[in-house]
Structure formats: C-alpha cells, structure tokens
Amino acid sequence: MAAPTLNATLDAMLALLLVEDRALGLEFTEGAFLIRLPTTRRIAERLGVPHYYVLPLIGALEADGLLTRAERVGIRTTP
C-alpha cells in the first residue's frame, strides 16, 4: 500500500468538507478565522489507507505553520 501524497490528502480533506459533509466549520477570532478540518481517521478512510499514513503529512503542514492540532479538539487551519 503506497502512502498518499500531500495533494491527495488535501483533496481528501476538501472532498470530505465540501462533498460529503457539505458544510464548513468556521471559528472566528480577533483578526482571523479558522477552518475546522476532518479528523485524520476520516481523511485516511477517504484515501483508503491506515490513519498513521496521514499523520506525517498533517505533521508537515503543522510544522509549516499551516495547521494546528489539539488533542480532543481536532485539526484547524492556523490564523
């Protein structure tokens, strides 16, 4: 089983939000807004891979400052 690419992972996130859920979860803070993203398990399920294949890709986005992960809260875009 091949690991998914970053582009495939981002496509899966968007497909889950816009096609399956047909909704965006938004949080507004002072001077910014955050988009709530699907869980790594849902993303992995959409891609047909174990969730631990998705974790390094999400971690890379987090390291670049694009996403923020919080346990029991979820994944969000970074303001």
N, CA, C and O atoms as CSV, one atom per row, in Angstrom:
chain,resi,resn,atom,element,x,y,z
A,1,MET,N,N,0.846,-1.170,0.000
A,1,MET,CA,C,0.000,0.000,0.000
A,1,MET,C,C,0.896,1.239,0.000
A,1,MET,O,O,1.739,1.403,0.882
A,2,ALA,N,N,0.712,2.086,-0.972
A,2,ALA,CA,C,1.526,3.295,-1.091
A,2,ALA,C,C,0.967,4.401,-0.203
A,2,ALA,O,O,-0.247,4.547,-0.057
A,3,ALA,N,N,1.866,5.168,0.380
A,3,ALA,CA,C,1.462,6.309,1.204
A,3,ALA,C,C,0.858,7.384,0.304
A,3,ALA,O,O,1.325,7.587,-0.816
A,4,PRO,N,N,-0.171,8.071,0.782
A,4,PRO,CA,C,-0.782,9.123,-0.028
A,4,PRO,C,C,0.143,10.336,-0.144
A,4,PRO,O,O,1.002,10.559,0.709
A,5,THR,N,N,-0.043,11.101,-1.192
A,5,THR,CA,C,0.718,12.332,-1.368
A,5,THR,C,C,0.035,13.461,-0.593
A,5,THR,O,O,-1.108,13.331,-0.155
A,6,LEU,N,N,0.752,14.552,-0.439
A,6,LEU,CA,C,0.176,15.715,0.228
A,6,LEU,C,C,-1.016,16.243,-0.564
A,6,LEU,O,O,-2.039,16.602,0.019
A,7,ASN,N,N,-0.889,16.291,-1.880
A,7,ASN,CA,C,-2.005,16.765,-2.710
A,7,ASN,C,C,-3.233,15.878,-2.566
A,7,ASN,O,O,-4.352,16.382,-2.480
A,8,ALA,N,N,-3.039,14.569,-2.538
A,8,ALA,CA,C,-4.167,13.650,-2.371
A,8,ALA,C,C,-4.818,13.843,-1.007
A,8,ALA,O,O,-6.039,13.755,-0.879
A,9,THR,N,N,-4.005,14.105,0.005
A,9,THR,CA,C,-4.528,14.323,1.353
A,9,THR,C,C,-5.347,15.608,1.410
A,9,THR,O,O,-6.432,15.628,1.992
A,10,LEU,N,N,-4.838,16.673,0.814
A,10,LEU,CA,C,-5.585,17.936,0.781
A,10,LEU,C,C,-6.879,17.776,-0.012
A,10,LEU,O,O,-7.917,18.306,0.384
A,11,ASP,N,N,-6.826,17.054,-1.122
A,11,ASP,CA,C,-8.036,16.783,-1.904
A,11,ASP,C,C,-9.059,16.017,-1.074
A,11,ASP,O,O,-10.254,16.304,-1.137
A,12,ALA,N,N,-8.593,15.045,-0.299
A,12,ALA,CA,C,-9.498,14.266,0.548
A,12,ALA,C,C,-10.143,15.149,1.609
A,12,ALA,O,O,-11.337,15.021,1.882
A,13,MET,N,N,-9.360,16.046,2.211
A,13,MET,CA,C,-9.916,16.973,3.210
A,13,MET,C,C,-11.034,17.810,2.598
A,13,MET,O,O,-12.120,17.927,3.165
A,14,LEU,N,N,-10.754,18.386,1.438
A,14,LEU,CA,C,-11.752,19.231,0.782
A,14,LEU,C,C,-12.972,18.433,0.350
A,14,LEU,O,O,-14.099,18.911,0.484
A,15,ALA,N,N,-12.769,17.233,-0.163
A,15,ALA,CA,C,-13.899,16.397,-0.575
A,15,ALA,C,C,-14.782,16.052,0.617
A,15,ALA,O,O,-16.008,16.056,0.506
A,16,LEU,N,N,-14.168,15.756,1.747
A,16,LEU,CA,C,-14.953,15.444,2.943
A,16,LEU,C,C,-15.790,16.644,3.372
A,16,LEU,O,O,-16.967,16.501,3.704
A,17,LEU,N,N,-15.181,17.822,3.365
A,17,LEU,CA,C,-15.894,19.023,3.799
A,17,LEU,C,C,-16.971,19.447,2.808
A,17,LEU,O,O,-18.110,19.704,3.196
A,18,LEU,N,N,-16.613,19.520,1.541
A,18,LEU,CA,C,-17.500,20.129,0.556
A,18,LEU,C,C,-18.451,19.159,-0.124
A,18,LEU,O,O,-19.554,19.548,-0.508
A,19,VAL,N,N,-18.044,17.898,-0.280
A,19,VAL,CA,C,-18.890,16.933,-0.987
A,19,VAL,C,C,-19.682,16.076,-0.004
A,19,VAL,O,O,-20.905,15.981,-0.105
A,20,GLU,N,N,-18.988,15.455,0.942
A,20,GLU,CA,C,-19.685,14.560,1.867
A,20,GLU,C,C,-20.460,15.327,2.936
A,20,GLU,O,O,-21.660,15.113,3.107
A,21,ASP,N,N,-19.775,16.224,3.657
A,21,ASP,CA,C,-20.439,16.957,4.739
A,21,ASP,C,C,-21.269,18.126,4.215
A,21,ASP,O,O,-22.266,18.511,4.825
A,22,ARG,N,N,-20.851,18.684,3.086
A,22,ARG,CA,C,-21.468,19.872,2.507
A,22,ARG,C,C,-21.590,20.996,3.528
A,22,ARG,O,O,-22.608,21.683,3.608
A,23,ALA,N,N,-20.514,21.164,4.312
A,23,ALA,CA,C,-20.501,22.206,5.340
A,23,ALA,C,C,-19.064,22.545,5.710
A,23,ALA,O,O,-18.168,21.705,5.629
A,24,LEU,N,N,-18.864,23.787,6.115
A,24,LEU,CA,C,-17.574,24.224,6.638
A,24,LEU,C,C,-17.772,24.629,8.088
A,24,LEU,O,O,-18.705,25.364,8.412
A,25,GLY,N,N,-16.894,24.149,8.959
A,25,GLY,CA,C,-16.903,24.575,10.354
A,25,GLY,C,C,-15.934,25.734,10.501
A,25,GLY,O,O,-14.728,25.568,10.319
A,26,LEU,N,N,-16.454,26.900,10.827
A,26,LEU,CA,C,-15.626,28.095,10.957
A,26,LEU,C,C,-15.617,28.581,12.396
A,26,LEU,O,O,-16.629,28.513,13.093
A,27,GLU,N,N,-14.472,29.071,12.831
A,27,GLU,CA,C,-14.345,29.723,14.130
A,27,GLU,C,C,-13.736,31.086,13.884
A,27,GLU,O,O,-12.735,31.206,13.178
A,28,PHE,N,N,-14.330,32.104,14.457
A,28,PHE,CA,C,-13.836,33.459,14.281
A,28,PHE,C,C,-13.149,33.916,15.554
A,28,PHE,O,O,-13.694,33.798,16.652
A,29,THR,N,N,-11.945,34.439,15.389
A,29,THR,CA,C,-11.204,35.020,16.498
A,29,THR,C,C,-10.876,36.456,16.107
A,29,THR,O,O,-11.152,36.882,14.985
A,30,GLU,N,N,-10.300,37.177,17.016
A,30,GLU,CA,C,-9.963,38.563,16.720
A,30,GLU,C,C,-8.929,38.616,15.593
A,30,GLU,O,O,-7.793,38.171,15.758
A,31,GLY,N,N,-9.331,39.156,14.464
A,31,GLY,CA,C,-8.425,39.328,13.342
A,31,GLY,C,C,-8.187,38.099,12.488
A,31,GLY,O,O,-7.349,38.144,11.587
A,32,ALA,N,N,-8.891,37.003,12.734
A,32,ALA,CA,C,-8.653,35.786,11.949
A,32,ALA,C,C,-9.872,34.873,12.003
A,32,ALA,O,O,-10.785,35.074,12.804
A,33,PHE,N,N,-9.864,33.877,11.143
A,33,PHE,CA,C,-10.856,32.809,11.243
A,33,PHE,C,C,-10.161,31.488,10.989
A,33,PHE,O,O,-9.166,31.419,10.267
A,34,LEU,N,N,-10.696,30.446,11.588
A,34,LEU,CA,C,-10.128,29.106,11.496
A,34,LEU,C,C,-11.132,28.193,10.814
A,34,LEU,O,O,-12.338,28.321,11.028
A,35,ILE,N,N,-10.645,27.278,10.000
A,35,ILE,CA,C,-11.500,26.280,9.361
A,35,ILE,C,C,-11.252,24.953,10.053
A,35,ILE,O,O,-10.117,24.481,10.114
A,36,ARG,N,N,-12.310,24.352,10.573
A,36,ARG,CA,C,-12.196,23.032,11.198
A,36,ARG,C,C,-12.099,21.986,10.100
A,36,ARG,O,O,-12.904,21.967,9.169
A,37,LEU,N,N,-11.111,21.123,10.221
A,37,LEU,CA,C,-10.849,20.098,9.210
A,37,LEU,C,C,-11.248,18.716,9.717
A,37,LEU,O,O,-11.386,18.521,10.924
A,38,PRO,N,N,-11.434,17.760,8.818
A,38,PRO,CA,C,-11.793,16.400,9.235
A,38,PRO,C,C,-10.677,15.753,10.060
A,38,PRO,O,O,-9.522,16.176,10.003
A,39,THR,N,N,-11.035,14.742,10.811
A,39,THR,CA,C,-10.044,14.011,11.603
A,39,THR,C,C,-9.128,13.209,10.682
A,39,THR,O,O,-9.471,12.922,9.535
A,40,THR,N,N,-7.966,12.857,11.206
A,40,THR,CA,C,-7.027,12.060,10.408
A,40,THR,C,C,-7.638,10.710,10.046
A,40,THR,O,O,-7.362,10.176,8.972
A,41,ARG,N,N,-8.450,10.163,10.914
A,41,ARG,CA,C,-9.093,8.874,10.616
A,41,ARG,C,C,-10.064,8.990,9.443
A,41,ARG,O,O,-10.116,8.103,8.590
A,42,ARG,N,N,-10.830,10.076,9.395
A,42,ARG,CA,C,-11.756,10.269,8.269
A,42,ARG,C,C,-10.998,10.500,6.972
A,42,ARG,O,O,-11.381,9.990,5.919
A,43,ILE,N,N,-9.918,11.272,7.055
A,43,ILE,CA,C,-9.103,11.529,5.864
A,43,ILE,C,C,-8.520,10.215,5.351
A,43,ILE,O,O,-8.567,9.927,4.155
A,44,ALA,N,N,-7.976,9.432,6.261
A,44,ALA,CA,C,-7.379,8.145,5.886
A,44,ALA,C,C,-8.425,7.203,5.292
A,44,ALA,O,O,-8.157,6.508,4.312
A,45,GLU,N,N,-9.603,7.186,5.884
A,45,GLU,CA,C,-10.675,6.334,5.362
A,45,GLU,C,C,-11.020,6.738,3.932
A,45,GLU,O,O,-11.215,5.883,3.068
A,46,ARG,N,N,-11.091,8.022,3.693
A,46,ARG,CA,C,-11.388,8.524,2.340
A,46,ARG,C,C,-10.296,8.099,1.352
A,46,ARG,O,O,-10.582,7.779,0.198
A,47,LEU,N,N,-9.040,8.101,1.820
A,47,LEU,CA,C,-7.913,7.728,0.966
A,47,LEU,C,C,-7.715,6.218,0.871
A,47,LEU,O,O,-6.980,5.741,0.006
A,48,GLY,N,N,-8.370,5.463,1.759
A,48,GLY,CA,C,-8.226,4.011,1.754
A,48,GLY,C,C,-6.901,3.525,2.313
A,48,GLY,O,O,-6.374,2.501,1.878
A,49,VAL,N,N,-6.357,4.270,3.289
A,49,VAL,CA,C,-5.087,3.906,3.921
A,49,VAL,C,C,-5.259,3.946,5.436
A,49,VAL,O,O,-6.200,4.569,5.927
A,50,PRO,N,N,-4.368,3.292,6.192
A,50,PRO,CA,C,-4.407,3.416,7.653
A,50,PRO,C,C,-4.140,4.865,8.066
A,50,PRO,O,O,-3.420,5.591,7.381
A,51,HIS,N,N,-4.723,5.273,9.183
A,51,HIS,CA,C,-4.602,6.684,9.574
A,51,HIS,C,C,-3.170,7.102,9.857
A,51,HIS,O,O,-2.845,8.283,9.736
A,52,TYR,N,N,-2.297,6.160,10.233
A,52,TYR,CA,C,-0.914,6.543,10.519
A,52,TYR,C,C,-0.147,6.927,9.253
A,52,TYR,O,O,0.956,7.464,9.351
A,53,TYR,N,N,-0.699,6.669,8.074
A,53,TYR,CA,C,-0.092,7.160,6.831
A,53,TYR,C,C,-0.353,8.662,6.661
A,53,TYR,O,O,0.434,9.371,6.033
A,54,VAL,N,N,-1.451,9.127,7.220
A,54,VAL,CA,C,-1.838,10.531,7.076
A,54,VAL,C,C,-1.127,11.411,8.107
A,54,VAL,O,O,-0.883,12.591,7.852
A,55,LEU,N,N,-0.799,10.847,9.258
A,55,LEU,CA,C,-0.209,11.636,10.343
A,55,LEU,C,C,1.045,12.413,9.942
A,55,LEU,O,O,1.146,13.589,10.291
A,56,PRO,N,N,2.011,11.816,9.223
A,56,PRO,CA,C,3.200,12.598,8.847
A,56,PRO,C,C,2.881,13.777,7.922
A,56,PRO,O,O,3.531,14.820,7.994
A,57,LEU,N,N,1.893,13.611,7.067
A,57,LEU,CA,C,1.517,14.695,6.158
A,57,LEU,C,C,0.872,15.844,6.922
A,57,LEU,O,O,1.156,17.013,6.657
A,58,ILE,N,N,0.008,15.509,7.864
A,58,ILE,CA,C,-0.601,16.540,8.703
A,58,ILE,C,C,0.478,17.190,9.560
A,58,ILE,O,O,0.463,18.404,9.762
A,59,GLY,N,N,1.410,16.392,10.063
A,59,GLY,CA,C,2.522,16.915,10.852
A,59,GLY,C,C,3.377,17.893,10.064
A,59,GLY,O,O,3.840,18.893,10.612
A,60,ALA,N,N,3.591,17.614,8.783
A,60,ALA,CA,C,4.368,18.523,7.932
A,60,ALA,C,C,3.641,19.851,7.754
A,60,ALA,O,O,4.264,20.913,7.784
A,61,LEU,N,N,2.328,19.794,7.568
A,61,LEU,CA,C,1.547,21.025,7.450
A,61,LEU,C,C,1.565,21.805,8.760
A,61,LEU,O,O,1.592,23.036,8.764
A,62,GLU,N,N,1.549,21.081,9.858
A,62,GLU,CA,C,1.623,21.719,11.169
A,62,GLU,C,C,3.000,22.361,11.367
A,62,GLU,O,O,3.094,23.476,11.880
A,63,ALA,N,N,4.058,21.669,10.967
A,63,ALA,CA,C,5.419,22.209,11.094
A,63,ALA,C,C,5.600,23.466,10.243
A,63,ALA,O,O,6.363,24.360,10.608
A,64,ASP,N,N,4.901,23.533,9.114
A,64,ASP,CA,C,4.959,24.713,8.254
A,64,ASP,C,C,4.087,25.855,8.773
A,64,ASP,O,O,4.076,26.942,8.195
A,65,GLY,N,N,3.354,25.609,9.865
A,65,GLY,CA,C,2.510,26.650,10.446
A,65,GLY,C,C,1.177,26.829,9.756
A,65,GLY,O,O,0.504,27.837,9.969
A,66,LEU,N,N,0.780,25.867,8.928
A,66,LEU,CA,C,-0.482,25.978,8.203
A,66,LEU,C,C,-1.663,25.399,8.965
A,66,LEU,O,O,-2.798,25.843,8.790
A,67,LEU,N,N,-1.398,24.406,9.812
A,67,LEU,CA,C,-2.441,23.753,10.601
A,67,LEU,C,C,-2.063,23.745,12.065
A,67,LEU,O,O,-0.891,23.846,12.429
A,68,THR,N,N,-3.082,23.621,12.895
A,68,THR,CA,C,-2.887,23.454,14.328
A,68,THR,C,C,-3.687,22.236,14.756
A,68,THR,O,O,-4.872,22.118,14.443
A,69,ARG,N,N,-3.036,21.336,15.471
A,69,ARG,CA,C,-3.722,20.152,16.002
A,69,ARG,C,C,-3.783,20.267,17.512
A,69,ARG,O,O,-2.819,20.678,18.159
A,70,ALA,N,N,-4.924,19.900,18.061
A,70,ALA,CA,C,-5.071,19.848,19.511
A,70,ALA,C,C,-5.826,18.575,19.851
A,70,ALA,O,O,-6.876,18.291,19.273
A,71,GLU,N,N,-5.291,17.818,20.781
A,71,GLU,CA,C,-5.927,16.567,21.166
A,71,GLU,C,C,-7.328,16.831,21.695
A,71,GLU,O,O,-7.544,17.744,22.492
A,72,ARG,N,N,-8.260,16.034,21.249
A,72,ARG,CA,C,-9.675,16.106,21.608
A,72,ARG,C,C,-10.367,17.371,21.101
A,72,ARG,O,O,-11.537,17.603,21.407
A,73,VAL,N,N,-9.662,18.177,20.340
A,73,VAL,CA,C,-10.257,19.369,19.738
A,73,VAL,C,C,-10.321,19.205,18.232
A,73,VAL,O,O,-11.339,19.519,17.615
A,74,GLY,N,N,-9.248,18.718,17.639
A,74,GLY,CA,C,-9.239,18.472,16.209
A,74,GLY,C,C,-8.170,19.255,15.484
A,74,GLY,O,O,-7.261,19.822,16.091
A,75,ILE,N,N,-8.299,19.273,14.181
A,75,ILE,CA,C,-7.343,19.944,13.310
A,75,ILE,C,C,-8.015,21.197,12.767
A,75,ILE,O,O,-9.167,21.165,12.334
A,76,ARG,N,N,-7.274,22.303,12.797
A,76,ARG,CA,C,-7.787,23.570,12.279
A,76,ARG,C,C,-6.694,24.262,11.486
A,76,ARG,O,O,-5.507,23.990,11.662
A,77,THR,N,N,-7.113,25.155,10.618
A,77,THR,CA,C,-6.132,25.998,9.954
A,77,THR,C,C,-5.552,26.945,10.992
A,77,THR,O,O,-6.192,27.225,12.006
A,78,THR,N,N,-4.358,27.435,10.748
A,78,THR,CA,C,-3.701,28.357,11.666
A,78,THR,C,C,-4.046,29.784,11.253
A,78,THR,O,O,-4.023,30.112,10.066
A,79,PRO,N,N,-4.368,30.637,12.237
A,79,PRO,CA,C,-4.705,32.035,11.877
A,79,PRO,C,C,-3.514,32.773,11.293
A,79,PRO,O,O,-3.627,33.947,10.941
